Amino acid sequence: MEHPVQPIPYLFTILLCLAFMPLSGCGGNEDTQSQGSPGSFFVKFADSIPDTPKQRIVAHLSQFSPITVLDSSYGLNRLDSGAQVLVFGDTGDWELLQNTPIIDDASEAFTLRTLTLARNIKAIFAQGNPGSEKNLLSNGHNIGDLYAAYALLEELGFAFLHPLSPTVPEQLDWSIAPNRHEQPHWPIRAWHIHTQHPLELTHVLNGWGPNGPDDLAGWESLLQEWERFLEWSVANKQNRVEWFLLMADSWQEFADSDERQRRLNTLVDMAHQWGLAVGIDAPVVFRQQHAWTMVRQPGGELAQIRNAIDWLNQAGFDYFEIEMGFSEFTHPNDQLMLSWMNEVARYSWSQYGKRSYVKVHCTQDQVAENFTDPRNGDPLNFNFLPYYADPLLGVMPHTVQYYDLEGPAYTYNNSNFTFIRDYMRLEAGRREVLYYPETAYWVSYDIDVPLFLPIYADRRLYDLRLIAEDEKTGSVIDGQVNFSSGWEWGYWLNDVITARAAWNPMPEISDQTTALQQALLPVVKPFGHAAERVSDLLVRWVQKQQQLFIEGEVNGVKPHDPALRNAQAYLQGWEAWDDMAKLAGMLETQPRNMGLLDNKNPLIPKSGKIDFTTELAPLLSTTTNELTLLLEEMQTLQEDIPPQGLPLYQELKDAMEMTTLRAEQVLNLYATVNAQSNADANVHLNLARNALDRAQAIATEREQHYRVDADRIASWDYNPTAYHFGYLWSVRTLHYWWRDEGKTVDRPLNPGYLNIMDPVDLANGETDWVEAGINLSRLRHLLSLLSSDSSWFNSLMFEPQQEYQYPPNDLRSRPDWYYPLP
């Protein structure tokens, strides 16, 4: 039969695949194609499907056999006998074939429906609805059609797990006959890429190429990675994406330039092709970590705010986010801050019809002196100042790390985050409220060690289910924006589950474990017949982390106080300023531990110590043993993993092994310090060093599988952020592991040992830091001249001029009593 169609010849589809899928590969062997393809394969797109998603869908499907794209006017009943056709969007065919509507009118809902037509023609329809006003792009964009399209691709066997690398099946599953309907639980589902950290997309989203802001060709080459992320966002049912805009004195001209605006407009336009609204985090006076701030100098603050919003609007952004204070821990006058927040919200809305939001942080010990808590009249937590702001200003109550809204959270001087949950419930119904949790914290806590922490995924799902339960008796929030900080070492798993939980938190399932198992289904699907066993292992890994990393439970017994007695506090990294914050008893941003040398330090009070033999050793040995058992079980599954799932399986297995080795190293370093004889110390130091060496081999090999250029994310190099290294540099070098070994062997008194941070650059940026007329940057320089390079002052106040070499200072030649054991 002749078809008045738009043919896509096979050679062209292969070229299209190569052009659009450089990160995932394309093609397959002839056997795979013949097994996975129907006799005649057609696709048909509604005119409303944008070109870029259409090309991506065609490129995905073209890897298996030649496909033919039908003209929009071609009737399905005219196809060859036995043909299979995928219909994307509202082409009008369903109405011609059926008397009932294919879908209701719920915002962003989608449906997959299967029909068998005359002559055994099989047609699968994927159709959805546009978003509501909260989607921001509802006019002329139907993101529901794209949700449907990618749900259908998943039914056929694709998986969109790592944001930069789709998983391609060995063959398409043509046995499917889907009939399903879905709609979102919350209208706003946003993804925040925290580009204040040197991540995969930090360069491109700030207008940089790999070689800096002047590297236009390099920036353009990175756009394909942004495209992959946008596809992942739609496949995981998000409707907004955002990031943090940066600047620094050394590239300030570019930071405010027309050329940067042009590049930002390109990024926004690409997202709009996917139906995604785009926001930008551009704070008012927040100077921390190279933030692009609206107010740059004293005086005329309101005019500066308006000018900044004008600039951001010209860059194309759909909504704006701001931060409170000068940093997470410092703030201006509360009445001034409130007036600035109100100006942002009112001007952006009145001038451009665009919404604004402010992050509500979980820090403590800051008070808004001129305002009281509306619930009890107490002094108001400064972070809750937006309660008194114009209702146009949305709020984003923020939690950090993997801790949930109910249980322990020994971080940022908190014991829990129940106060964030209470604030969320207070504001719900008064203004737009978006819950703002994290799936990676970075900064020495998780992915940069690395620790495999799927407890993130579990606790994010738990929180959203808790919020959904709260909504049954109170006002509803508007959705979630998730803080994402890196994807390698299995952290994509946390992001997939968290993203999809905002679409469906599964409130009908009463049991959290059952809900987690359900949420893991798309994650483990590529593992074929081993999927259920991998899921079971991941659930048990999460349960052990809940017991050991959060609650400190050993052999069924929980400590009366999990602070100092939880595994996270010991397995996480400790850099110089973490140690300094602990010594100072302020600005602590991770769980406090009993340091390697603390038990020997007479200056540390008894409250800061726990007994190694009776409390810490059982915790660390149980953690090591329990994780080792689960790792060994995971290793037995490799032969049952199908080829398309092997890369993901290997990554998860490596991440589990790194976490287990870190537990083994830390246990033996503490045992070395607390040994009763040099002979015992030598045994434990050998075991600790062996664990580090094995981890180094794994880290080096895994780096070959990173989805972007490893040197961009794992080298010591200047980048847009305040950190002069990629987010996985500390994994490439195992910096935190070496630092702990060095503290064990050399026992340095200087907390600045192996410091990698510039605290002035982090707190204020590269320009001079002036407070109350005092130039702190110049004062630092003058004091440095009076101190030796190795002094406490210089080692703490400056990052190293050159990258450290490991082992540092010939560490493996010490101590005198050490000798290698066979």
N, C-alpha and C positions, 0 to 999 in steps of 0.2 A: 504494500500500500504506500502511496506517495503522501508525504507529510509537508504541508506548508508551514515549515518550522524554521527556527533559528538553529542550524546545526553547529555543534562544537566539535570539530574533528579531534581525533584522539591525540595527534601530535600537539595541537594547540592546548588541549587540557593538560598535557604533561608540562608544557612550558608555563602554563598558568599556575600549575601546582608548584613548580620550581620558583616562580616569581613571588608567590604569596605564602609559601610555607617553608622558608629557609630554616626555621627552628625545629620543625618536626619531621623533616624528610618527606619523601613522597614515593609513590609507586609501590610495587610489590612484585613477587615473582608470578609467572604465568599461571602456575597451579593455583595460587591464592586468588588471582583474578577470576579464573574459570569457576572455582568453587563458590566464590562469594557473589556472583553477579547473576541477575535474571537474564532471560533471553533478550528482552528489549527494555531499556531503562530510560525513563523520561522524567524531567522535572518541569514544573510550571510555576512561575512567580507572578504575584500580583504586581501591578505597576507601582504600588506604594512601597515595595521592598527597596531600600536604598542600594546603590550599586556596590558599595564596598562589602556589606554582608552577603550580598548575592554572589559576588565573585569568590568570597571565602567559602561559602557553602558548595559552590560548584567545584572549587579546587579540592575540598575535602572528598567529595563523592567521586571525583574523576580519578582518584588513585586506584580504583578497582576495575573500571571498565569505561568504555566510551559512553558518554551520556548525551542526550539530545534535549535542549531547552525548547519547550513548546512556545509558540507565539501565544500571546494572551487571548487571541480570538479562536484558537483551535479547540474544538470540542473533544472531551476525553473519550466519548464513545466511538470516535473514529480511529482510535489506536489499534495496533495489531492485536490479534488474539494472544492472551497470556501476558500482555505488557504490564509493567509495573510503573506507576507514576507517583511522584511526590509533589504535592500541591502546597505551595507556601503563600500564605496570605489569602485575602478575599479576592479570588479571581472571578467570582460569579458562578463557578461550576457547581458548588454545593446546592445553591438555590435551584439550578436547573435539574438537579437529580433528586432532591429531597424536598418534602413539603414542610419540614420543621427546621427552625433556625439551628445553625451549627453551634452557636454560643450565645450566652446571655450578655448583658451590657455592663458587667462588673469591670471596674477599672483594672487594666493590665492583666485581666484573666486570659487564659489561653486554653485551647482544646486540641486534642489529637483525635481524629476520627478515621475509621477505615471503612471503605465501601468496596464490594465486589460487583463490578459492572458486567454488562453483557460480554460474552466471549471470554469470560474469566479474566477480565482486566481488573487489576488490583490498584485502587487509588487510596493513598493515605493523605489526609488533609491536616495541615498545621496552620492554625489561625488564632489570632489573639486580638485584644482590644488595646487602644491607646490608653495612656495614663491620665490621671486626673490633674487638676491644677497643681497639686503637690509635686507631680513629676517634672514640672517646669517646662517640658518640651512636648506637651500633649498636642499642641496645634501643629499638624503636618507631620507628626512622627508617631508611628504605631510600634512601640517597643514590645507590645504583646505578641505581635507577629514574630518577632525575633526570639522571644522566649519560647514560642511554639516550635520554631525552626530548630533551635538547639536542643530542645527536649526530644525532638524527632531524631536528630543526629545521635543523641545518646541512646535512644532505643535501638538504633541501627548498630551500635557498638562503639562509637566514639566516646571519649572521656575528656573533660576539660578540668583538669586537676591542678597541675602546675600552671600558673598564669602565662608562662611564656612558651609552653610546650604541650600542645594537645596530644593525647594518646590515641593512636590510630589502631583500629582492630586489624586482626589478620584477615578477616573477611567481614562483609556486611551481613547482618542477620535479617534475611528476608522472610523469616518465619513470623515476624512480628505482625500484629494486627491491633495496634493501640486504639483504645477508646477511653480517654481520660480528660478530665477537666480540672484546672487548678486556678486559684486566685490568691493574691498575697494577703497575709495577715496584717501587715503594716504598709502604709502607702509610701514611706521613704526608706530606702535601703541604699546607703551610701558607703563608699569605700575610700578611706583616707590613706594615701601612700605617704608615709612620714619622711619626707625628703630632707628634713633636718638631719637625717642619718644618711650615710653614703651608700645607698641601696642600688638595686639594679636600674631603676628608672630615675634616679636623682639627677643625673646629668641632663638627660633629654627633657625632663619636665621643668628644668630651670634654664633651658635654652642653650645648654652647653653641649659641645661634642666631647669625645674622649680626651681631646687635647686642649680643652678650655672654651671660653665663650666665643673666641674668634674662629673656631673650627666649625664652620658652617657645613661643609661636606660631611664631617664626622657626625654632626647633629642630625643631618638628614638621614644618615645611615642608621641611626638609632630609632627612627620613627617606626620601623617594622616591629620593634619590641613593644612600643606603645600600642600599636595595632593589635598585637597578640593579647595584651592585657585588656583592651576594650572588648575583644571577643570573649575572653574569660569572664568579664564582668556581666555580660549579657547571658552567657551560658549558666552563670550562677545567680541570675535573677536580681542583679543590682540595677538601680536606675539613676544613681549619681556617682560621680568620681571626683576626687579632689586631692590636693596636695599642698605642701607648705612652700611659699615663695621665699627665696633667699636673696641676700645681697652681702657684699663685703667691700671694704674700702679699696682693695686691690683691683676690683672689677666693677666699681660703682657706676662708671659711665655706661657700661653695658646693662647693668641692672635696671636702669631707668630709661633705656633707649627705645626708640621707635623700632629698631631691629628686633629687640627682645619681644616687644608687643606683637610684631608680625609672627614670630615663632610661636608665641603663646596662642595667637589666633589660629594657627595651623593645628595645634594640639586640640583646641576646643572644637574646631570644625570636624576633625577626625572623630571625636567622641560623639558629636551630634549625628554623624552618619549611623551610629549604633543606637540612637535614641537616648543617649546618656546626657544628663545635665552635668555641668562642670562647675565646681566651686574652687575657691582659692582661700587658703589660710594666710592672711596678711594682717598682722596685729597692729594695734594702735601705737603702743610705746614699748612693747615686749621686745627686748634686745637680745635675748638668749639665742645662742646657736645660729648666728648669721640670719636672723629673721629679717625679712623685708618689712620695715615698719612704716606706718603712715606718718607719724609725727617724728621729725628728725631734729628739731631744735625748739627751745622754749619760746613761747609766745605765738599767738595766732594758731593755736592747735586745731580749732574747728575748721578754719580755712584749709589747713594742711590735710585734715581728714577728708574734706570734700574733694580736694585736688587728687588725693590718692585714689579715692573711689572712682573719680572720672578716668584716671589712668587705667585702673583695673577693668572698668567697664569697656574701655576701648580695646583692651586685650581680649574681650569676648566672653568673660566669665558670666555665668548664670546666677551665681549667688556668692556671698562673701562670708568669711569666718574671721573672727578676731580672738585674741587672747586677753586675759586680764593681767594687770601688773606689768612690772619691768621684767620679771622672770617668774618661775614657778614659786619662788619664795619671797619675793620683794614686790612692793606695790606703791603707787603714788597715793595721794589723798583720795579717800573714797568718793567724795562728792565730785571731784574732777573726773575720776574714772567713770562714774555713772553718767556724767554729762557727755563724755566722749563716746561711751557705748550708745547712748541715745542718739547722738548725732549720726553715727554709723547707720543705725537701724532706720532712722527717719529719712536721712538724705538718700540712701540707696533705694528706699521704697518710693519716696515722692519724686525723685528725679528719674529713676530708671525702672521702677516697678520690680525691683529685685530684693530678695530677702537676705537677712543677715543673721548670723548665729554667733554665740560666744561659748567657749569651753568653760565648764565649771570643774575646776581641778579638785583632787582629793587631798591636797596638802593641808597641813594643820598649822596652828599657831599664828594665823594672820586674822586680824579683827578689823571690821569696818566700824570705826569708832563713832560715827554719826548715825548709825542705823542699828535697829534691834531685830532680833529674830521674831517674826510674826507669830510663831507658835507659842513662845514662852516669855518673850521680853528680854531674853538674855542678849549679851553682845553678839553681833552677827558675824559669823564666819565670813571673811572677806570674799571667799569664793562664791558665796550665795548672794552677793550684791545684785546680780541680775534680777532677783525677785522684785526689786524696786524699779526696774527699767521699763521702758515703753514695751507694751505687749507685742509690738512688731519684732522685737528681738527674740529669736529662738535661743534655747539653751541646750547644751550638750553635756549633761552630767558625766564625768569622766572617772573611770577606774583604771588602775595600772596593773600590769603583769597578769597572771592568770587567776587572781583571787576573785571570788564571786561576791554577790551582794549580801550574802547571809553569814558565811563562815569566817574563819580567821583571815586576817590580812596584815601581817607584820611587816609593813612597809610604809614609807613616807610618814613615820611616826603615828601610824594607825594600829589598831588592834583588829578592826573590821571595816567594811564599807557600808554598813547599814545606814549611815547618815546620808550617803549618796542615794540610796534607794528611797529614803524618807523625803529628800529634797525633790527627787523625780516625781513622787506622788503629790507633793505639795504644788508643783508647777503644772502638772498634767491638767489640761483643760483651760489654763490661763494663757498659754502661749504655745508655740511649737516646741516639743520636747523630743530630743533624739538621744537615746542611750549611746554612750561613747566608750566602749571597752577596748581591749587590745588583744591581738593574737601573737604578738612578739614585742618585747620591750627593747631588746638589744642592750647596749651600754652595760656590758659585763654580766648580764643576768641570765641569758638563755641561748639564743641562736649563735652568739659569738663565742661561746665556750668550746664546742656546741653541746647543748643538752637537748635531747628529744623529749618534748613536753606536750604530748597530745592532751594533757590535762587542760590546756588552753581551750581546745575544741569542746571538751566536756563541760567546762565551766561557762563558756559562752552560751552553749545550748541551755544549760541550767538557768542562767540569768534570764534569757528570753522567755523561757517557760514560766519562771517566777513572775516576771513582769506581766505576761499574759494572764496569769492567775490573779494578780493584783487588779487587773483591769475589770475583772468580773464584778468587783465591788467598788470600784473607783473609776476615775476618769482615765481615758486611754492616752498613751503617748503616740507620737507620730512615726516612730521608727527607730532605726539604728544607723549610726555611722561608726565603722570599725577602723581602728588604728592598726595599720599593717606595717611591719618593719622587716621585710626580707622573706624569701621563699625557699631557699635551699635547705638541705638537711631535714626535709619532711615538713617544713613549716607551711607549705601549701595545704596540707591536710587541715590544719587549724582554720585556714582561711576559707576553704570550701565549706566546711561544716558551719562556720559562723555566718557566712554569707547566706547560705540556704536556710538557716534557722530564722533569719529575719523575714524570709518568705513564708515559712511554715515552721513554727516552734512545736508543732505536734501537741497541742494542749489536750487532745483526746486521749493521749497515752499517759497514764498516771505514774508509771515507774521511769525514773531517769535512766537506768541502765537499758531498758527496752527502747527508750527514745534514742539513746546514743547508738545502739545497734542499728536502728532504722536509719539514723543520720549517716552512718558509715557505709551504707549500701553503695552509693555511687563511688566512694573512695576505693572499696575493695573489689568492685565489679571487674576491673582488668585482671584480677588474679584468678579468674576462671574457677575451676573446681576447688581451688584452695581459698576462695574468697571468705567463706564462713569461718575457716580456721584462722585466717589473718585477722578478721574482725574480732573474733574471740580473744586473740592475743592482745590486740590493741585495747580492748575493753579492760582486760586484766592488768595491762600496763598502766592504764589510767587509774584503776582502782588502787594499785600499789602506790602510785604517785599521790593520790589523795591521802592515803594512810601515812606515807613516809615523808613526803615533801611538804605537806601542809599541816597535818595533824601530829606528826612525830610518833605515830603509833608503832610499837614494837611488840611482836608476839601477842597481839590483841589488847595491849595496855597502852592507853594514851597518857602522856605526861600531864600533870596538873597545869602546866604552862608551856605551850609549844614554842614560845620564843626561846631562842638559843638551842632548841631541841627538835628542829625540823631539818630534813636532808637538803632542802633547797639552799639554806643558809650556808652550807658547806660545799656543795657542788658548784654553785654559781661562781663566776669569776670575781676576783677582788683586785681592783686597780688602785692606784695610789690615793686617789681622792675618795674612794669608798672607805679606805682605811682612815683617812684623815677625818671624814665625816663621823665615823664611829668614835674616834678619839675625842672629837669635839662634842659629841652627843647632840649634833644638829645637822640638818640637811641630809639625813640618811635616806637613801632612795631604794634600798633593798633590805631584806631581812638581816638582822644583826646575828652574828655568830660569835662563838668563842674562838678567837683567832689562833693560828698555829702556835704562837708564842705567848698567848694571853695567860695560860695557867702558870707560866714562869715569871710573869710580870707583877711585882709587888705593888705597883701603882694602880692596878686594876682592882676595883672592889670585888668582894665575894659575889655580889649580885650579877657581875659580868662574867662569872665563871661557872662551869659545870664540871662534874667529875668525869674524867676520861674513861676510866675503867667501868664504872657502873651506869653511865648515861650516854656518853658520846660514842664509845666503841660499839655498844650494842646497836645503836641507831645506824652507824655507818656500815657495820658488817652485815646487818640485816638488809640494808639497801643494796649493797653489793651482791649478796647472795640471791635476793629475790629477783633483781634485774638480770643477773646471770642466767637464772633458770628460764626466764621468759625469752632471753636472747637465744639460748640453745634450742628452745622449742621453735623459734622463728627460723633458725638456720636449717632445721630439718625440712622445711617446706619448699626449699628452692627448686627441687626437681619437679614439683607439681605446679609451678608458676608458668603460664603460657608466655610465649615470646613478647607479646605486646605489654605484658605486665612486669617483665623482668627489670627494666630500668627503675620503675617505681619501687618494686620490692627491694632491690639492692640498696636503694637510697634509704628506705626505712630501716633495713637491717643494719646498714652502716651507722645510721643515727642512733639506733639502740645500742650498738656496740660501743660507740664513743661515750655514751652516757654511762654505760656499765664500767668502762675503763676509767672514766673520771671518778666514779665512786671508789673504784679499787685504788686509784692513785691517792685520793684524799684520805681514805682510811689508813693507808700505809704511811703517809707523811705524818699524820697525827700519831700513829703508833711509833714512828721513828723518834719524834720529839719526846714522847712519854715513855720510851723504852728504859728498862732498868739496867741495861748493860750495852756496851758497844756492840757486842755480838748480836744481840736482839735488834738493835738499831740498824745494823748492817743488813740483816735479813729483810727488814721492812723497807729500807731505802732501796734495796735491790728490786723489790716487788713494785715499789712506786715508780722507779725509773723504767722498769720493764713495761708498765702500763702506759707511761708517756710515749715510749718508743713505738709501741704497737699502735697507739693512737695517731702518731705522726705518719706512719705508713698509710693508715686508712685515710687521713685527711689529705695527704698528697695525691692518693689515687682518686679520691672522690672529686677533687678539684677538676679533674679532666672531664667531668660530666656536668659541670655547672652550665646553665642554659645561656649565659652571656660570657663575654670575654673575662676569664678569671682575673686577669690583672686589673681590670676596672673595679672589681669588687673585693679583691683580696690582696692588693699591693699597698705599699707605703707610698702615697702620692697625693699631691694637692688636688682638691676637688671643690665643688661649691660649698661644702659644709665646713663646720668648725673643726672637723676631725680630719687629719691629714693622712688618712688611710681608709681603705674600703671596709665595708661592714664585716667582711670575712677575713680581714688581715689577721686578726687574732686567732682564727682557726688555722689559717695557713701556717702560722708560726707557733701555735699553741702557747701564745703569750701568757695567758693566765695560769696554765699548767707550769710553765717554767718559773713564773714569779713565785708560785707556791713552793716549788722545789728549792728555789734560791732562798726563800725565807726560812725553810726548814734547815738547810745546810749552813748558810752564812749568818742567819739570824740578825739581819740588819736592824738597827735602831731607827733609821731614817724611814718615815712613812712614804717618802717620795721615791723609794726603791723601784726602779724600772717604770717610772711615770711616763705616760704617753699622751697626757692632756696638757693643753694650754688654758689654764682656768680663766685668764682675762679674755682671751678670744672667745671662749665658750660663753662667758657671762655677758660680754659687751660687744664683741665683734673686733675687727681689726683696727678700727679707729681709736683715737685716744679716749680713755675712760675718765670722765670728769664728774666728780661728785662734790657738791658744796664748794665749788671753786678749786678743788684739789685735783690735779691731774694724776690719777692713780697709775696710769700707764708709765708716765715718766718717773714717778716715784719707784715703781717696780724696777725700772732700768737702773736707777741710781743705786738702789739697794743691792742689786745683782753685782755691781762693780765692786762692792765692799765685801762680797762673799766669794768663796771658792766655788768652782764648778760643781763640786760634789756636796756642797752644803745643803742642809735641809731646805733653805729658802730657794736656791736655784733649781734643785731637783724637783721641787713641788711646783714652782711658779712658771716653769718653762717646759715645753715639750722638747724631746731630744732633737738635735740638729740633723742627725742621721738615724736611720732605722737600726734598732738593736739587732745584734747577731746572736743566735742561739746555738748551743748553750751560752748564756751570758757569762763573760769574765772567766772562761775556762772552768765552769761550775762542776763539770763531771770529774775534775781532778781532786775534788774535795768531798768530804772531810778527810783528815789524816787516817782515820781508822777504817775508811771505806775500802772494800775490795769487791770486785764483781764475783757473783756466785754463778756456778754453771746452771 
